Amino acid sequence: MIYLDNNATTRIHPEVREAMEPWLSPEGYGNPSAGYRFGKRAREAVETAREEVAALVDAEPEEIVFTGCGTESNNTALLSAVQCHPERRIVVTSAAEHSATEQPCAFLESTGYDVRRNPVDSRGNLDLDALREAVVPGQTAVLSLIWANNETGVLSPVAEAAAIAREAGALFHTDAVQAIGKIPVSVRGAGIAMLSMSGHKLHAPKGVGALYVSRHARFQPLLLGGGQEGGRRSGTENVAGIVGFGAAARLMRKALDGDRIANLRALRDRFEAGVLAAVEEVEVNGDRENRLANTSNLYFPGIDGEGLLILLDEAGVCCSPGSACGSGSVKPSRVIKAMGFSTERARSSVRFSVSEFNTIAEIDEAVEAIRAAAGKLRIVMPKNLGRVISRR
Ligand SMILES: Cc1ncc(COP(=O)(O)O)c(C=O)c1O
């Protein structure tokens, strides 16, 4: 199998797994809230992991709240922001968010909030002038922006957006689920009130996330109960998952200093150049400079993306038709459409995302598989006929 879907989820790093094992064993299953030593050991492991996750984003450990996933972090951030400022009725976000932001925003809209989805241009870059107009001082509860887009990898102007929020007195939240570990992220002095993370995107297991909450920000928890996480997220901690997240954060932080990102870029660029040369008319979706080093979102004119995915699956290549966090839905990508493109382009686009576990040989094999699959699909579905069929 050639796994090119690392924005959907990643392989657990062997060192992460090793770090987790004691906490899944008879020696380590204690409840971190318990008063005896068996529990206290688990508490210490959680607190060490908190330090490691905090260090990855340059925060203080007490500003890190462990959650169950990135989706929970985003929901918590948005709902907290509006509850802390009930008199403010505007929520500003972008038109290219992950559903873990878009859906809570749609929910708020259904309860009467004025949700403003800021446009992006054809390369996926945010329109900052429109953003300045949308964020009304005194009336905006929160500005929430995805830091790195999960489908195209395009990066948001986080510093500028945080400044706009600050001037308007609005909270700034960023969904950094795809950004952490792939670009340097620092909350220090950045005007970020809350920042969402998820373990399984950086070689930790699924089912663990975190929310950075600035100690200067007001906060209202989503989950109420036993008062874990300093009362900010009740529920017995997923100790093994949290330890795994901590280990992954440590590895990623070290790797940011090394040549991991350059290696990811080299793999992605080789892949992209290979496909552009092998299949006629292919275009890159999203800004080719201002994006994550590991992501390549490609438009295959006249080729049905779902069909391509099936043939590539048969050839052992895993990739994604846009956001894979849904439940196998075949809806055209909202993000590609937000960039002003047709449903046909959205349906004919496929996302490939590499990790450090990919090899050059795999990249070359994947390019060959794409060449073969695209050739077959274009014979079955001549270009113009394909366009008509896939538009339905
Ligand atoms: C940008 C972004 N935000 C949020 C999420 C949701 O994270 P989780 O799967 O941990 O709920 C994802 C997952 O794909 C994502 O890519």
The ligand as a Tripos MOL2 file, in Angstrom:
@<TRIPOS>MOLECULE
LIG
   16    16     1     0     0
SMALL
NO_CHARGES

@<TRIPOS>ATOM
      1 C1         -8.4160   21.3140    9.6270 C.3       1 LIG1
      2 C2         -9.1060   20.2670   10.4190 C.ar      1 LIG1
      3 N1         -9.8110   20.6270   11.4910 N.ar      1 LIG1
      4 C3        -10.4330   19.7300   12.2660 C.ar      1 LIG1
      5 C4        -10.3870   18.3870   11.9630 C.ar      1 LIG1
      6 C5        -11.0750   17.4190   12.8610 C.3       1 LIG1
      7 O1        -10.1390   16.7330   13.6520 O.3       1 LIG1
      8 P1        -10.5390   15.3560   14.3430 P.3       1 LIG1
      9 O2        -10.5240   14.3190   13.2680 O.co2     1 LIG1
     10 O3         -9.4670   15.1220   15.3610 O.co2     1 LIG1
     11 O4        -11.8710   15.5460   14.9540 O.co2     1 LIG1
     12 C6         -9.6690   17.9600   10.8430 C.ar      1 LIG1
     13 C7         -9.6530   16.5380   10.4400 C.2       1 LIG1
     14 O5         -9.5250   16.2520    9.2690 O.2       1 LIG1
     15 C8         -9.0050   18.9250   10.0590 C.ar      1 LIG1
     16 O6         -8.3020   18.5830    8.9830 O.3       1 LIG1
@<TRIPOS>BOND
     1     1     2 1
     2     2     3 ar
     3     2    15 ar
     4     3     4 ar
     5     4     5 ar
     6     5     6 1
     7     5    12 ar
     8     6     7 1
     9     7     8 1
    10     8     9 2
    11     8    10 1
    12     8    11 1
    13    12    13 1
    14    12    15 ar
    15    13    14 2
    16    15    16 1
@<TRIPOS>SUBSTRUCTURE
     1 LIG1         1 GROUP 0 **** ****
